[in-house]
């Protein structure tokens, strides 16, 4: 419960005394407080909100686009989410450049230090795993390590950031870290630093947990998405999913499927490729996460300028059977949800060697498609048909089924407003840089 946001909203609609009583009621619903203590909290909240938002300052204020995160599908790994991330990439491309950044639509960024490429990635924990801190820690750590490894890098360090709301049990911290350390120990990569804070300090009550885990890796070669070439073949390892599939299993009451996601097959497969010095011959590696094959294929095509074609049945065969059975029963499109497969794109000769080393460590991998001239992504199931990401990824929980996957009718108008928000933010950045540089030697 965000007391600050609630108070700010209510003060726009009701008088202060009415809002105070509403806040007291909300606080006492969650906190074991007397009326007197709840009243003191409510008064303090109102005082802070009035002081903070009754005035304005160019630095403190921001342009309001009027587009809400949820209605535009931000974080939902579909067209809306991809659009926002491309705008972030545009912003980054106008700043200090790196070898690889979000502008390239890769999950890890890369800088060069001497003869080495340093890859860095950070992933947020799955928002629906707040009450399952160990699983949240395990999967977010595997995800950030995966992002670094698909860039061809050997992970060397992990760092974490965990935020728990005011009423959350402290033990969540330790259970979460245990999940992180499980992956770290299995891969022999140290957890070196981190931060632990409350969400919103005293202003957010309840038990919600959020945060992220990051990873740093080094390599002599990189395998970004933009490097795919016409004539390449596409390999896929068996995917059993991660945080998304675990969330599906939990909220549909199919808890036994969660254990299928508790593996490091992806990391083992990547490590085999790296250790066998195949990275320099591979054009691109990726993880099937961002809205599933639908989303990742679209992004790879966008940055590479090539067309990707997938054999539908071969792709289907590379989903863990137990996970696939659950997805089929729940009518969830396996091509539109994160299945956490490793996707390797390279020439045919290299592909044979990749398959050999990956299979030698006990991980299934098969050829599932090819790269050709053109644009976009396609599936082949007797005929070649376009493979497009939806506005949101496949609805994989009951509440997501209610929200739906349909594109808003006013999508173009929302995009226009978001474009303006980006322009305003960039102008603000330039204004502050000028202010700081004025009279200073930087």
C-alpha positions in Angstrom: 0.0 0.0 0.0 1.6 3.2 -1.2 0.5 5.8 1.4 2.1 8.7 -0.4 0.5 7.9 -3.8 -2.8 7.2 -2.1 -2.8 10.5 -0.2 -1.7 12.5 -3.2 -4.5 11.0 -5.3 -7.2 11.5 -2.6 -6.2 15.1 -1.8 -7.1 15.9 -5.4 -10.7 14.7 -4.7 -11.5 15.2 -1.0 -10.8 17.7 1.7 -7.9 17.1 4.1 -10.0 15.9 7.1 -11.7 13.3 4.8 -8.3 12.1 3.5 -6.9 11.8 7.0 -9.7 9.5 8.0 -9.3 7.4 4.9 -5.6 7.1 5.6 -6.2 6.1 9.2 -8.5 3.3 7.9 -6.0 2.1 5.3 -3.2 2.1 7.9 -5.1 0.2 10.5 -6.0 -2.4 7.9 -2.4 -3.4 7.6 -0.6 -2.1 10.7 -1.4 -3.3 14.2 -1.8 0.3 15.4 -4.0 2.1 17.9 -6.2 4.8 16.4 -4.0 7.4 17.9 -0.8 6.1 16.3 -2.6 5.6 12.9 -3.8 9.2 13.1 -0.2 10.5 13.8 1.0 8.6 10.7 -1.9 9.9 8.6 -1.1 13.5 9.6 2.6 13.1 8.9 1.8 11.5 5.4 -0.4 14.5 4.5 2.2 17.0 5.7 4.9 15.4 3.6 2.7 15.2 0.5 1.5 18.8 0.8 5.1 20.0 1.2 6.5 17.9 -1.6 3.8 18.5 -4.3 2.5 22.0 -3.5 5.4 23.6 -5.2 7.4 22.8 -8.3 11.0 23.0 -9.5 12.3 22.2 -13.0 14.6 19.5 -11.7 12.0 18.0 -9.4 9.2 18.1 -11.9 8.8 15.8 -15.0 6.7 15.9 -18.1 3.5 13.9 -17.6 2.8 12.0 -20.8 -0.6 10.7 -19.5 0.3 7.2 -20.6 0.3 4.6 -17.8 2.8 1.8 -17.5 0.1 -0.9 -17.5 -2.1 0.4 -20.3 1.0 0.6 -22.6 2.2 -2.8 -21.6 5.5 -1.7 -20.2 7.2 -4.8 -18.6 4.8 -7.1 -20.3 7.3 -8.1 -23.0 5.2 -7.2 -26.0 4.9 -4.4 -28.6 4.4 -1.7 -26.0 7.3 -2.8 -23.9 9.6 -3.1 -26.9 8.6 0.4 -28.0 9.6 1.9 -24.7 12.9 0.0 -24.7 13.7 1.2 -28.1 13.1 4.8 -26.9 15.5 4.1 -24.0 18.0 2.9 -26.6 17.5 6.1 -28.5 18.3 8.1 -25.4 21.4 6.1 -24.7 22.6 6.4 -28.2 22.7 10.2 -27.8 24.9 9.9 -24.7 28.4 8.3 -24.1 28.6 5.3 -26.4 29.6 1.8 -25.4 30.4 -1.2 -27.7 27.0 -2.7 -27.1 24.1 -0.9 -25.2 20.3 -1.1 -24.9 20.2 0.6 -28.3 21.3 -2.7 -29.8 18.4 -4.5 -28.1 20.8 -6.9 -26.3 20.2 -7.7 -22.6 23.8 -7.1 -21.7 25.8 -4.0 -22.4 29.5 -4.2 -23.3 32.5 -1.9 -22.9 36.1 -2.6 -24.0 39.0 -2.5 -21.5 42.3 -3.2 -23.2 42.0 -6.4 -25.1 38.9 -7.6 -23.2 35.2 -7.0 -23.5 33.4 -6.4 -20.2 29.7 -7.4 -20.3 27.3 -6.1 -17.7 23.7 -7.0 -17.1 21.0 -6.5 -14.5 17.6 -8.2 -14.2 14.7 -7.4 -11.9 13.0 -10.1 -9.9 9.7 -11.4 -11.3 7.1 -9.1 -9.8 4.8 -12.0 -8.9 7.4 -13.8 -6.9 7.4 -11.4 -4.0 6.2 -14.1 -1.6 8.6 -16.7 -2.9 12.0 -15.1 -2.3 14.2 -18.1 -2.8 12.7 -18.8 -6.3 12.9 -15.1 -7.1 16.5 -15.0 -6.2 17.4 -18.2 -8.0 15.7 -17.2 -11.3 16.9 -13.6 -11.4 20.5 -14.6 -10.8 20.3 -17.2 -13.5 18.8 -14.6 -15.8 21.5 -12.0 -15.4 24.2 -14.6 -15.6 22.6 -15.9 -18.8 22.5 -12.4 -20.3 26.2 -12.0 -19.8 27.0 -15.5 -21.1 25.0 -15.1 -24.3 27.3 -12.2 -25.1 30.1 -14.8 -25.0 31.4 -13.7 -21.6 32.6 -15.7 -18.7 30.8 -14.4 -15.6 33.1 -13.2 -12.8 30.9 -11.4 -10.3 27.3 -11.0 -9.2 25.7 -8.1 -7.2 22.2 -7.7 -5.8 19.7 -5.1 -4.7 16.7 -6.1 -2.6 13.8 -3.9 -1.5 11.1 -5.1 1.0 8.2 -3.1 2.1 7.8 -1.9 5.8 5.9 -5.0 7.0 7.8 -7.6 5.2 9.5 -10.3 7.3 13.3 -9.8 7.5 13.8 -13.5 6.7 12.8 -12.7 3.1 16.2 -11.2 2.7 18.0 -14.3 3.7 15.8 -16.7 1.7 16.3 -14.5 -1.3 20.1 -14.4 -0.9 20.1 -18.2 -0.5 18.4 -18.4 -3.9 21.1 -16.1 -5.4 23.9 -18.0 -3.8 22.6 -21.4 -5.1 23.2 -20.3 -8.7 26.5 -18.5 -7.7 27.9 -21.7 -6.0 26.8 -24.0 -8.9 28.6 -21.7 -11.4 31.5 -20.8 -9.1 30.8 -17.0 -9.4 31.0 -14.9 -6.2 28.2 -12.6 -5.0 30.4 -9.5 -4.3 28.1 -6.6 -3.2 24.6 -5.4 -2.9 22.1 -3.2 -1.2 19.1 -3.9 1.0 16.4 -1.2 1.6 12.7 -0.8 2.3 10.4 0.0 -0.6 9.4 3.6 -0.1 10.8 3.8 3.4 7.9 4.5 5.8 5.5 5.4 3.0 4.9 1.9 1.7 3.2 -0.5 4.1 2.6 -4.2 3.4 5.0 -7.0 2.5 5.8 -6.6 -1.1 9.4 -7.4 -2.2 11.2 -6.2 -5.4 14.8 -5.7 -6.5 17.3 -7.0 -9.0 20.5 -9.0 -9.5 23.4 -8.0 -11.8 26.3 -9.8 -13.3 29.7 -8.8 -14.8 31.6 -11.0 -17.3 34.7 -10.8 -19.5 35.6 -12.2 -22.9 37.8 -11.8 -26.0 34.9 -12.0 -28.4 31.2 -10.9 -28.3 28.0 -12.4 -29.9 25.5 -9.6 -30.2 22.1 -10.0 -31.9 22.9 -7.6 -34.7 25.7 -10.0 -36.0 23.4 -12.7 -37.5 24.1 -13.4 -41.2 22.1 -14.6 -44.1 22.5 -18.4 -44.5 23.0 -19.0 -40.7 21.1 -21.8 -39.0 19.2 -21.4 -35.7 19.9 -23.8 -32.8 17.7 -24.0 -29.7 18.3 -25.8 -26.4 15.5 -27.4 -24.4 13.8 -24.7 -22.3 12.0 -25.4 -19.0 11.3 -21.7 -18.2 12.4 -19.6 -15.3 10.6 -16.9 -13.3 7.7 -16.7 -15.8 7.0 -20.4 -15.9 7.4 -20.7 -12.2 4.9 -17.9 -11.8 2.4 -19.7 -14.1 2.8 -22.9 -12.1 2.3 -21.2 -8.8 -0.7 -19.1 -9.6 -2.5 -21.9 -11.4 -1.9 -24.2 -8.5 0.4 -26.5 -10.5 3.3 -26.2 -8.0 4.9 -29.5 -9.0 6.0 -27.9 -12.3 8.1 -25.3 -10.4 10.8 -27.9 -9.9 11.3 -28.3 -13.6 12.6 -24.7 -13.7 15.2 -25.4 -11.0 18.1 -26.2 -13.2 21.2 -24.5 -14.7 21.1 -26.3 -18.1 21.2 -23.0 -20.0 24.4 -21.9 -18.1 26.0 -25.3 -18.5 25.3 -25.2 -22.3 26.7 -21.6 -22.6 29.8 -22.5 -20.5 30.5 -25.5 -22.8 30.4 -23.2 -25.8 32.7 -20.7 -24.2 35.2 -23.3 -22.8 35.5 -25.0 -26.2 36.5 -21.6 -27.8 33.4 -21.6 -30.1 32.4 -18.0 -29.3 34.6 -16.4 -31.9 32.8 -18.5 -34.6 29.3 -17.9 -33.4 27.5 -14.8 -34.9 24.9 -14.4 -32.2 23.6 -16.0 -29.0 20.4 -15.0 -27.2 18.0 -16.3 -24.5 14.4 -16.9 -25.4 12.8 -14.7 -22.7 11.5 -11.3 -24.0 8.0 -12.3 -24.9 9.2 -15.7 -26.1 10.4 -16.6 -29.6 7.9 -14.1 -31.0 9.5 -11.2 -29.1 13.2 -12.2 -29.4 12.9 -13.0 -33.1 11.4 -9.6 -33.8 14.2 -7.8 -32.0 16.9 -9.8 -33.6 15.5 -9.1 -37.1 15.1 -5.4 -36.2 18.8 -4.9 -35.3 20.3 -7.3 -37.9 18.2 -6.5 -40.9 17.7 -10.2 -41.6 14.7 -12.5 -41.6 14.4 -15.4 -39.2 12.4 -18.5 -40.0 11.4 -21.1 -37.4 10.1 -24.6 -37.9 7.1 -24.6 -35.6 7.1 -28.3 -34.6 10.8 -28.4 -34.0 10.5 -25.4 -31.7 7.7 -27.0 -29.9 9.8 -30.1 -29.4 12.4 -28.1 -27.5 10.1 -27.1 -24.7 10.4 -29.3 -21.6 7.5 -31.9 -21.9 6.1 -31.2 -18.4 6.1 -27.4 -19.0 4.6 -27.8 -22.5 1.8 -30.0 -21.1 1.0 -27.2 -18.6 1.1 -24.5 -21.2 -1.2 -26.6 -23.5 -3.7 -27.2 -20.8 -3.8 -23.5 -19.9 -4.0 -22.5 -23.6 -0.8 -20.4 -23.3 1.2 -19.9 -26.6 4.6 -21.4 -26.0 6.1 -19.1 -28.7 4.8 -16.0 -26.8 6.2 -16.7 -23.4 9.7 -17.0 -21.8 10.9 -20.6 -22.0 14.5 -19.8 -21.3 16.1 -21.7 -24.1 19.5 -20.8 -25.5 19.4 -19.6 -29.1 22.6 -19.9 -31.1 22.8 -18.5 -34.6 25.8 -19.4 -36.7 27.0 -21.1 -39.9 26.2 -24.8 -40.5 29.7 -26.1 -39.9 29.9 -24.3 -36.5 26.4 -25.4 -35.6 27.5 -29.1 -35.8 30.3 -28.4 -33.3 28.0 -26.4 -31.0 25.5 -29.2 -31.0 28.3 -31.7 -30.2 29.7 -29.8 -27.2 26.3 -28.9 -25.8 25.0 -32.5 -26.0 28.3 -33.7 -24.4 27.3 -31.9 -21.2 23.8 -33.4 -21.1 21.8 -30.6 -22.6 19.4 -31.1 -25.5 20.0 -28.9 -28.5 18.6 -29.0 -32.1 18.4 -27.0 -35.3 15.0 -25.3 -35.4 15.3 -22.7 -38.2 17.4 -20.5 -40.5 18.3 -16.9 -41.4 17.5 -15.5 -44.8 17.4 -12.3 -46.7 14.6 -9.9 -45.8 13.0 -8.6 -42.6 10.8 -9.9 -39.9 10.3 -13.3 -38.3 8.3 -16.3 -39.6 7.2 -19.7 -38.7 7.1 -22.6 -41.1 4.5 -25.4 -40.6 4.0 -26.4 -44.1 3.8 -22.8 -45.2 5.7 -19.7 -44.2 3.7 -17.3 -42.1 4.6 -14.1 -40.2 5.5 -14.5 -36.5 4.6 -11.3 -34.7 4.9 -10.4 -31.1 1.5 -9.5 -29.5 0.9 -6.2 -27.5 1.7 -8.2 -24.4 3.3 -11.6 -24.0 1.1 -14.7 -23.7 -1.2 -14.2 -20.7 0.3 -16.7 -18.3 -1.6 -16.0 -15.0 -5.3 -15.7 -14.2 -5.1 -11.9 -13.8 -3.2 -11.6 -17.1 -6.0 -13.5 -18.8 -8.4 -10.9 -17.6 -6.1 -8.0 -18.7 -5.8 -9.6 -22.1 -3.3 -9.3 -24.9 -5.1 -6.9 -27.2 -3.5 -3.7 -28.5 -5.2 -0.5 -27.3 -7.1 1.4 -30.0 -5.3 4.6 -29.2 -1.8 3.1 -29.5 -0.6 5.6 -32.0 -1.6 8.5 -29.8 0.1 7.0 -26.8 3.3 6.5 -28.8 3.2 10.1 -29.8 3.0 11.2 -26.2 5.8 8.9 -25.2 8.0 10.4 -28.0 7.4 13.8 -26.5 8.3 12.5 -23.0 11.6 11.3 -24.4 12.3 14.7 -26.0 11.5 16.5 -22.7 13.7 14.2 -20.7 16.6 14.7 -23.0 16.2 18.4 -22.9 16.2 18.3 -19.1 19.4 16.3 -19.2 21.1 18.9 -21.4 19.9 21.8 -19.2 21.3 20.2 -16.0 24.6 19.4 -17.8 24.9 23.0 -18.8 24.0 24.2 -15.3 26.7 21.9 -13.7 29.4 22.8 -16.3 28.8 26.5 -15.9 32.0 28.0 -14.5 33.5 24.5 -14.0 36.3 22.7 -15.7 35.1 19.1 -16.4 
